[in-house]
Every structure is written in structure tokens, then in C-alpha cells.
Amino acid sequence: MYIKQILISGFRNFKNAIIPFHEGVNVIIGHNNTGKSNLLRALAIVLGQIDARKLNVSDLFYETDESVLKKQSPRIKIEITLGIKENEATNKSEMAVFFECFTDLNLLNEAVLRYEFKLSPEQEEQNYINDVSKATSHKEIWNIIERDYIRFYKAIRSGGAKEQSEVKVSDVLDKIDLQFLDAIRDVSRELYAGYNPLLKTVLNYFIDYQFNVGDNNDKVNELRNTFSKTSKDLIENLKARLEDGKNLFLKYAIDAGATFNGAKPDFDGELTENDMFAALRMIIKHDNGVEIPATYNGLGYNNLIYMSLLIAKMQSDSSHAYMRNSAKVMSFLAIDECEAHLHPAMQYKFLKFLKENHANGQVNQIFITTHSPQLVSAVNIDDLICVTSTKLGEVNVGYPRTIYNTNNKADFDSKQYVTRFLDATRADMFFAKKLIFVEGLAEQLLIPVFAKYLNIDLTDKHVLVVNMGGTYYHHFLKMFDTLKPFTINKKIACLIDIDPCKKEKGSNSKFKACYPYEVNLNNSSTSSSTEFEFTHHGDYELICYEKHHNIRYFRQDKKYGKTLEYEIMRENPNCKLLITESLSNSNLLSKMIVEDDWRNIISLLDNKKGREFEIIKSAIQASDWSDQEKRAALIASVYLKSLENSKGNIALELSVALMANLEKPNGDRVIFHVPKYIEEALNWLKE
């Protein structure tokens, strides 16, 4: 069996949520304060790992609606549903444990465990309603709860189809092993120190392992007796060495009155293997022969050792030969921020370790939360559960495994694409609140700078610019389309170049890129009699997402636009900041931006050879644009031509120049206009 889903109501940041899980490893991701840790704590509360009696008023969901608070006292309800795995054979021990918790005794395919934290007895509920009826604010009601009623809250457990407390839930929990590791953990203390350290517990199981798992008690007893006889000589030797001094030592106890009816203290003892484990210390042996105590390790290394020992303990606790009737029948592992103190390579290795332990049956199901894009990029997207929260109490859960219908070829192809290209950089998208999808490196470098010119700090707003390396947005957008169930609720602005293209009418040739002033150019005004048909990128996407709740496309103006770089210069045709070192025509452009008449600018191109410059000149002259529009288009066209093979370097140079300009006093700054379509996108994200 496995945990099929959890229902959380009224617990911390969860007002009401139902979260399905899947078999195997569940990787829970999302930005901060979405409830990932609280989700694991809710599991731990139901399964008895966290003392449910110690909850307090801060564990209740902070309701601010006075009418809701006056109608009923706040309460917590957490319910987990356990289901039968697909193609799983009936497990008699599990069936016996969960029999009273099954929701349908005829089917025996789902069991429910329930935890509630609420006012008890019922009379206190009526007293509460009376006391808060005249309250004038939610703060006043919460003060009443904390002052007068939280002490009457009781933890109630039940199971099965109905909320029946007579079900012996404690007996069920005794058979379930949940190991829960909080994000802040002192593993060194748990490993090596204390009265009952984890290392000692695990060694108890693994000593005489070959006989323990074989249930060969006779052989185990024989080995224990042998050890006892051997250790007896040590005890006698120790007692003899103490003989002379003990009389003086014990005299203090006798003088203090520690004798009664002829009894007096003395020493005796027996050594068992368990006693000797305390004398063992774990060391780390290096290839060069150096040995150091494990307590000297870094936090990450000790975390790995600790978690590996936990799984070893789970193995021992589930062994019927070792634990007999006290053996656990199900085991779950929950780790909050499993990447803590681990560098990426160790994160990958640890993830592989967890998967292997699930595959070989050591653990029934694993739940981990993470903020590591490296881990997310390494797991199967079917394992991901993405938690988002747009406001307190509203928790949205997305499941890539259910979004892509692999029976549909388009979805299958999209899933394959996402799986292939979800690297650590793109995996960051799951942790940001809002996203900007861009085509390339230039946009990725420049948009954060453009945002600063608009007094928008993308870092403060938790906005991430994601470089898609092309216009392959649709593969990823399927995960975020909130019009469909179980998608991830994030606001996404998609920036694309309009890239006008043309081809001869009626021909089978492909569309080729052209300049915006060539589009719908009156053929009679040119020397060519050839007619063309034109197209733009993004026409379908703009219409499709025009009124979408959380996804929107933005591109340059349909009449004047072409690409990002073209648009930057077209809207800033006098800006000397754009003339950077790597531009191939920097001298020419420096002359162009100070020239007001487009005809004089064209004359500057007379010495520039090449078919593209001829197209630029002839098409500009043939267009019906205004003089100012022609001037801006000419400069933008030459600027775009000057970027060939150096887009990345020039974008970096431009970002540095723009930031340096922004850091100057207002009066000393060169005027720079952010392209309008980018300004629109950033303002939409702000809403």
C-alpha cells in the first residue's frame, strides 16, 4: 500500500487542500512559504511521528473572516488515504492492520487515517460561539481563542469511512514506520551521542546479521553466551583492580547513611554487546591511511550517514525475524530540504540512493521537499509535485505527470522535450513566483536591466527570466495552463520576436526573414514585378492567450517591429549608449545617430556593399512611412546587421553600459526608452 492522498484543513497555511501522491519518490517543490514543510509535518502528525498533543494556536489556520470565526471555532483536520498499488498482490499483514480503517469492507482497496484538533467537550463550542458573538474584529476573536479556549482543544484520532474514535488507531500507528527529518537537524547528536544514539540502535540489528534474518535464535544465543563468558574475565579483572580503593570510595556512601537492614553498596557487572557498542566510534578511513572520527565531518557528510542509517533502521524495524510481532508493516521516509549541506554531485548520488532503496523494498514511499534545481533537473518529471500559493490559505498543487497525456502525440512530444531540456537553469522556474520566457541570451541579460529603468526589481518580485533557447514555449506552458486541472499556477509573460517573413506568392519556397518596411510594400513602387505574401511570428499565440488568466504573449509592434535588438535601436535612434565596442559598424552608426535626415543617412550607406544593404535602401525609399519612421528604421536595420555573430557579447556590453548610465545622477543620464512591448509585459506581471 501507499499514501494515495492527504486532505489538510485548517492547518497552518492550509485552509483547505487535497493533495494526491504517487507511488515511489514524491519530490515536493515550489517557492518559499507555499507549505512544503507544513505538508510533511501534516503527514508526520497523522502517522504519529510528531506529538499531536503539543499543537497550539499558531498551528491553526489564521482565518480573517469574522463571520467564519463566529460560526464555528477554528479546527484542524488532516486525513490520509492509503491505496493499493497497481498490480499489487494482497498483503495479509497490511490487510490485518488496516482492516478497521478500510472505507469499504467489501473492496478493501482504500484505508483512511484521520487526525482532528478541535474544541472538546462539545459544550465548549457553544461557549465559544457565545463569547465571540460580540467581537468586532478577527484579532479580537483570536485573542479570545488563545486566552480562553486553546487549553480545551483536544487531539482526536479516527479511521475508516466514518469518524469513529473507537477504531484502535494507536494499534495501526504502531505498525507504521515514518521517519521524518526536519530541515534543521542535529544529526551528529542523533548519530553518536545520547543515551540511545541511532548508530547503537542500528548496530543491534546488524550484529549477527546472517543469523538474525534467518531467524536462527539458537546460533544467536550461542554467540551471545560466548561473548558473555569472554567479557566476564574483563569484569573480574576490573573488580580486582578496584578492590583496594573501593572500600574508601564506598565509605563516603556508608557514612552518608546509604545502608539499611544490613545492606550496603558494592560493584558487580556484566558486559553485553549492546554495552560495547557505546565504546565503538565511527571513523572515516581515507585511502592514504588517515583515520578521523566521524564527528569531525562536515554537516553534509554526516547528513548522508545519518539518512543511510535511518533506512537501515527502517529495515531492522520491519524485519519480522528480528522484531517478531512488533515489526512494522509499512515504512515511509519524509525529508525536508534533503539537499541541506550537500553539493550538487552528492545531491544526485543521494537521490539515486533513495530510489534504489524504494525499488528494493526497504521503504514503501518517499517524500522529499527541495529548493535545489539540480535535484529537480535530475528527477523524472512524473515525480514532481509543485506547490504554489497566491494568497494565505490558497494552495495550488500542480502535477506534471497528469498534465501530459502521453496517448496524445503532441503531449507525448512535449513531455519528451521538457524531460530532455529541463536542466538546472530551467528548473529554477519551479521556485519563482512569476516567469518571463525569452528566446535567447540577449533577452535574458537585458530584461533585468530594462526592469530597473522602469523601477521594477525582478528579484524583489520573485520574477525569473528563463532562456528557452528558441520559441519552444508551448512544451513548457502546458504545465502552467490553469484552464486545465493540476497545472502549476504561475503568471508567465512570453516574449517573442515578431520576425516578419515573406515569400513569392504561389511558390513552394520557405518564408524568409524580411524588414518590416518591406511588408505589404506596393510592388508598383519598386522595379520588381514580383508579388509576395507575408507572415509574422506569434499571430496564433497572441490570439490564443489574449485573455488567458495567467499566460500572456508580448511582441513588437506589427507594423514597425522585427527583433529585440532592432526594437531597442528603433525606439532609441539617438542613443549613443547602444554603440558598443563589439559592433561591426560602430563608426557608421555613430555618424547615423547624429544625422536627422533619413536621406543623408542613406547616403552614408553608399560605400556599404552587399545585397542586404541594397534591400534596406530600396525598400526604405519605396515605403510610405514618415521621415522620422524611415530614419529610425534605417538606423535600426544597420544596427541589427552589425550584430551578426556577436549578439551575446554585444548584449553583455549593452547591459553594462545601461547599468552604468542608470547609476549616474538623473541630470547626467543618457535618455533610454525600454521597448514598449517589454514595458507592457513587465507591467502586466506587476498586476
N, C-alpha and C positions, 0 to 999 in steps of 0.2 A: 504494500500500500504506500501511498504518498500523500502529501498535503496538497489537495486539489485547489483550494482557495481559502482566503481569510476574509471575514467581514469585520470591519472596525467601525464602531460608532461611539462618538463622544470621547475619544482618547487623544489627548494632546492636540496635534494639528489636524486630526482626522475627525471631521464632523460625521460623514457617512461615506464609506467606501467599501467596495467589494473588489478584491484583488486576486485574480486567478494565478496559479503557479503551474509549472510543468514538471515532469519527472527530471531527475538529474540535477544539473547545476543551474540555479537561478541567479543571474547577475543583475542586481538592482542598481540602477544608475539615475542620475539627474543632478540638477544644480543644488546648491546648499538650501537647507531649510524646507525641503519638499516632503520630508517624513521618512526617508530611507531608514535611518536608525530607529525611529519610532515603530516602523513596520516590523523590524526584527525584535524589538522589545515586546511588541504585542504578541508575537509568536512565543517568546520566552515566558510571558505571563500565563498564557493558556496552557502551555506544556509544563508549567511548574518550575521553570528554571529561575525565575525572578519571584521573590516573595510577594505575592499579590496583596498581602495584608498591609504592606508598607506604602501603598499608594496614598497620595494626598491631593489636596485641592488643585495643585498645579498640574496634576495628571489629567484632570477633567478638561474637555474642550471648552475654550473660553467663549461662550456664547454671548453676543452683544445685543441680541433681540430681546427686549424686556418681555414681550408677550409670550415668547417661548419659555423664558425662565420662570414666568409666573404660572404657566400652565402645568409644568412638571419640573421636578428637581433634576439637575444635570446628572447623567449617569453614564457609565462606560459599559459597553457590550462588545465583546470580542468572541468571534465564533470561527473555528476552523473546521473545514470539511475534508475528510480523508477519503480518497477514492482508490479503486482497484486499478492497478496499472494495466495498460493494454496487453492482452495476451498473457496476463499473469495467472499462474496456477493458484488455486486456493491454498492459502497458508493457514493451517489449522490453528497454530498458536496465535496468529493475529485475529482470526475469527473469534477465538475464545475470549481474547482480551477485550475486543470491541463489541461483543455481541449486544450488550445493552445500549450501546451508543449508535447502532445502525438506525438509519431513518426509516428503512423498510425491511422488516424481518423476513420477508419473502424473497427479496432480491439480494440482500446482503452485499451491496456494492458501494454504499456510502455511509460513513460514520461521522458524527458531529460531536465536537467537544466545545463547551461554552463556558465563558467567564463573564460575570457581571459584577460591577462595583456600584452599589446604589444604597439609598436610604433604607434602613431597616430598624425596627419593625415598620409596618405599613402606617401606623398611627403617626409616625414622624413625618410622613409625606403630607398628610393633611395639616399638621402643624406648620410645616414649611410653607405650604400654599397660603395659609393664613398670614404668616409673618411677612411674606414678600408682596402681598397684595397691594400694599400702600407705598411700596418703594417707587422712587421717581427716576432711578437710573440703573443701568445694568451693574455699575460699580457698587452701588449700594447693596444690590442683591448678592453679589459675590462676597462682599464683606460679611453679610449675614450668614452665607454658607460656611465661610472659613471660621467665623467666630462661634456660631451656634449649632452647625449641623454636620460638619465633616467628621466629627467624632462618632456620629451614629451610622456612618457608612460601613457596609459590610461587603466582603468578597464572597460571592456565591458561585459555585461551580455546578454544571449540569451537563447532560449529554443526551444524544438521541434526537428524535423528531420533536419531542415536546421538552419544554424547560422543566425537567423533573429532577429535583435535587436528590431524590432517593437513589439515582444511579450512582454507583460507587466509583466516582471519577478518580478518587485518590488511588484506587487499585489499578486503574487504567494508566495513570501517570507514572506509577511505579515501574511500568513495563516499557515506558518510552524514554529514550535517552536523547536529550537535547543538550548539546554543548554550545554555549553562547559566549562569544568573545566580544567584549565591548571594544570600541575604538581606542579607549585609553586603558591600557592593561599593563600590569607589572608582572611580566612573565618570569623574570628572574626569581622573584619571591615565590611564585607558584611552582617553579621548577625545582629549586634547590633548597628552599628554606621552609621553616614552619614545622608544625607537628606532623602533618601528613602531606608532604610535598608530592606533586604529580609523579616525579621520577620514581619515588619509592613505591607508589601505587602500581605503576606500570611494571616495575621490576618484579613485583609479587606475582604477576601473571606470567611473565616470560621466563622466570626461573623454572627449570624442568619442563620447558615448553612442550617438548616432544611427548611427554607423558601426560601433561595436563590436557592437551587437545585430544589425546587418545583415551581419556578417562581411565588411565591406569593408576588408580589410587594406591594399589599395593606398592608399586615401584616408587611413587612419590613419597609414601610413608617411610619406605626403606631408606631413601636418600636423606630424609629429614632426621631419622634416628641416627644415621651415620654422622651427620653434621652435629647433632646434639652431643654425641659421645666425644667427638673430636673437640668441640668447644668446651666441654666440661673441664678438661685439663687446664684450659686457659683461665677459667673462672677460679679453680682451686689454686692455681699459681698466683692469681691476683689477690685472693683472700689471704694466702700465706704472707704475702708481702705487706698486707695491711694489719696483720695480727698485732705487731708490737705497738703500732700507732693508734689502732682503733680504740683501745681502752681509754687512752687520753682523750681522743676525739669524742667518744660516746659519753665520757664523764660529764661533759657540758650538758648533754641531754638528760642524764640521770639527775644531776644537780638541779636541773630546771623542773624536775618532777615528772619526767616522761616515763615513769614506771607505775604500774598498777597491778595489784594482786600477783606480785612476783614476776610480772612480765617486764622485759626490757628490750630496747632496740639492738639489732645486730645486722650483719650483712649476709646475704645469700644471693644467688642469681643463676640465670640460665640464658644462654645466647641462642637466639633463633636466627634464621636467615633474614627475617624482617628487621631484627635489631641491627644486623650487619649492613643492611642497605644504607643506614644512616652514615656509615663510615665510608661508603663509596662516594666518589665525586666524579662527575662527568668532566672529562678533559677533551681538548681538541688537539689531535696529533697532526702535525704538519709533515709533509714529505721529507723535509730536511732533518726530522727528528725532534724538532721543538715541540714541547707539550705545555699547554696553558690551560688553566681552569676555565670551564665554560662560562663562569660568572664574569669573566673578563671580556667576553664577546660583546659586540655591538648589539643594539636593540633589535635590529633586523634579523641577525643570525639567531638570536635567542627566540625571537618570534617564530621562526621556522621550526626550531627544535621543539618549542612548546606545542605548536599546532600538530606536528607529526606525532608527538607523544599523546595528544588528545585523541587522535584517531586510533592510536594503539590501545588506549584505554577503552575506547568505544568497542574495539574488537574484543577485549577481555570481558567487558560488561555484557556482551551479547553471547558469550560462549556458555552454552548450557552445561558442557562438561566441567567448566570452571565455576560458574555461578549457580548451577543447578536451577532450582525453581525461582531464584532471584534474577535470572538472566533477562536482559532487555530483549524485546521482540522487534523493536523499531529504533533506528538511530538517525538523528538529524544533526547537522552541523551548521551553525549560523555565525558568520564572522563579519563584524562591522569594520569597514575600511581595511580589507585584507592586505592591501598594498603597503600598510604602515611600515616605514623604515626599510622597505625593500627597493632596490634599484630595478630598472625595467627587466634586465635579464633574469633576476631572481623572481620577479613577478610572473614571468612566462613559465618558469620552471615550477613555481608553486601551483599555478593554475593547472598545469599538466598533472602534478601530483594529486590534486583534488579530483580531477576527472578520472584518474586511474583508480583511486580508492572508491569512487562511486561505482565504476564499472566492475570492479571485483567484489562488490557487495559489502565492503566494510562500512559504508554509510548509505542509508536509504535515499537521502536527499540533502542537497547542499544549498544554502542561501548565503550570498555574499553581497555586501554593498561596496562600491568603489567610486573614487573620483579619478581613477587612472585611465587616461585614453589609451595607454599601452595595453592594459588588460582588455579593454573594450574591443580594441582592434584585433586582439588575439582570440577572442571567443567567437563561437558561432552566433550569428545574429538571432538565431532561434532561442538562445539562452537569455537574451536581453529583456529586462523589464524596466521601462523608463518612466520615472515618476516626476510629474511636473505639478506646480501649484501656482495659480494666478492670483489667488487671494486666500486668506486664512480659512481653513476648513474645506476648501475646494481642491481636492486632489484628483488629478487626472493620471491615468496609467495607460501607457502605450506598449504594444506587443508586436514587434516586427514579425514574429513567427505567424501571426494571424493576418497581417496586412497583405502579404504577398500570396496570392492564390496560385500555387505552383502548377495547377491544372490549366491555368491561363498562360499562353506563351509569352505575352507581354510582361506579365507579373514575374514569370519564371526568369526571363531575361534580365529584368530589373533587379531581382534578388541576386542573381549571379553577378551582376555589375557591382552592386553595393558590397557584396561579400568580398569581391576582388579588390575594390578601391577604398574600402573603409580602413585606411591606415590611421596611425596615431594622431596625425594632424586633423584629419576629417572627423575622427571620433570625438574631438573636442565639442562638436555640435550638440552632443547629448547633454553637456554640462552647462551650456549657456542658456540664458532666458530667451534671447532673440537672436536671429541669424540673418546674415546677408550673404546670399550665394553670388559669387562672381566667377567670371570666365577665366581669369588669369592672374599672374603675379602683379601686374601693374595696378589693377584694382585693389588687390589685397594690400599693397603698400600704401596706396594713395587715399583710400577711403577713410581710414582713421584720421589722417591729416585734414581731409575735407571736413570731417565732422567737427574738428576743433575750430575751423573757420566759422562754423555755424553754432559755436558754443555748446556742442554736444560731446560729452565724453563717453565713448563707447564702452570703456572699461567700467565706469560707474554704472552704466545702464545694463551691464552684463550682455553686451551685444558682441557677437563673434562674426568676423568676416571669414568665410570659408571659400578657399580657392578650389573650384571644381575642375580646373584644367580643361575647360570646354563648356559647351552648353548641354551637359548631361543631367540637368537638374531634375528632370522628371523621374528618374530612377529613385532618387532620394526623397523627393516630395511626397511620394506615396506613403511614406512613414509619418508625414506631418499633416495630411489632409483630414482635418477634423470633421469633414462631412461624412467620414466613414468611421465605423466603430474601432476602438482600441488603437487609435493613432495617437501620436505624440503632439500635445498642444503647445506649439511654439509659434510665435509670429515670425514670418520669414519674408524678406524682401529679396526678390530675384532681379539682378541687374544684368541686362543683355545688351549687346550692340545691335543696332537696327540693321547695319550692313546691307544697304541696297544692292541689288544684283540685277543683271539684265542678260537677255539672250535674244537672238534673232527670232522673230515671230515664225512659228511653224516648223522650226528646226528641232532636231533631236539632241542638240548640244546642251551642255550643262549651263546653268546660270553662273555668271562670273561677276565678281565684285565690281561695282562702279561708284562714281561720286554722286552725291545727292542732287547736284545741279544737272546731272545727265538724265535723271528720272523724268519721264514724260516730256522730254525735250522735243520741241516741234521740229520734226525732221526736215521740213521745208526751209528751216533757217540754217541748215548745215549743208555741206556739199555732198553728204551721203544721202542716198535714196533708200537706205535700208531701214526697215521698221523693226522696233524692239518691243519685247514685253518685259515688265519689271516685277520684282518681288522684294519683300522685306523680311528680315528675321523677326520672329516673335509675334506675328499677327494673331495666330491662333491662341497663344498663351495669354496675351493681353486681354482678349475677349473672354477666355475660359475663366480667368481668375479676377476679372474686373471687380466683382462684388464678393469675392471669397472672404470668409471670416478671418483667416489667419495667414493667407498666402497672397502675395501681390507681385506682379511683374512691372518693371520700370525700364524704359529705354529712351534713347534720344528722340528729338522731335522728328516726326515722319517726313517733313519737307526738307529740313536742313541737316539732319543727323547722319552719322556714319559709324564711328567708333569712339571709345572713351578718349583717346589721345586727340583725335580730330576735334571732338567736342570741347575739350579743355582749351585748345587754341582758338577755336571759333568763337567761344564766349569770352576770350581774353586776348584779342588780337593785338593789343598794345603792351602786353605784359612781358617785360624783359626777364622776369624770373624763369620763364619757360625755356629760355635759350641756355641750355646746359652744355657741359663740356663734351659729351659724347655724341651730340647731334652732328650728323654728317654735313649739313648745310647751315651751320651756325652763323657764318658770316653773312650769307644771303638773307637768312631770317632776321638778323639784326638790322639789316637795311630795310627789309619789308615792313617791320612793325612800326617804323617811324615814318613811313610813307602813307599819306592819306588817300591818294587817288589810286583806284584799282588798276587804271590804265598804265600808270607809271610802274606799278608793281609787276604787271605782265611784262613790261619791257625789261625788267630785271631778269626775267627768265629766258631772254633771247639766247643767252650763251649756254643754257642748260639743254643738253641733248638727251634724246630718249623719247620713245613713243608716248610714255605716260605724261611727260611734261607737255607734249603736243595736245594730248586729250584734254588736260587740265585747261590749257589756254583756249582751245577752240570751243570747248563746252561752256566755259565761263562766259566767253564773248557771245555765245548763242543764246544763253539763258535770259529769261525776262526778270531776273532778280534785280533788286535795287542796288545802287552803287555800294552802299555800306555792306549789304549782304554778299556781294561779289568780292569785296575786299577781304572780309572775314573768311569766306570760303577759300579764296586763293591762298591766304597765309596758312590756314588750317591744312590745306591739301599738301603744301610743301613741307609743313611740319610733320605730317604723317609719313610722307615719303622719306623724311630724314631719320625716321626711327627704325628703319629696316635693319634687322639683325641685332638691334641694341635696345629693345623695348624694356627689358628688365633693368639694365644699367641706368637708362635714362629715367625710368620711374623712380629708382632709388635716389638719383641725383635731384630729381624734382621734389621728392618728399623732404629731402634735407633742406633744400632751398626754401620751400614753403614754410617749414617749421622755423627756420632761422628768421624768416620775414615776420612770422607771427609773434616771435619773442621780442620784436622791436616795439618801442613806444608807438602808439596809434599814429601820431603825426609823421613818423618816419617809415611807415609800412607802404609797400607797393600794393596797389589795389589788385585783389584777385577775386574772381567770381567762381564759386563752386558750380559745376554744371547743373542745370536746373533739374534734370531727371534724378540726379543723385540727391539733391536737396529734397525733392519730393519724397524719395524713398526714406531718407533719414527722418523726416518729419512724420511720415506715416508710422514708422517704428516707435516714435515717441508717444503716439496717441494712446 
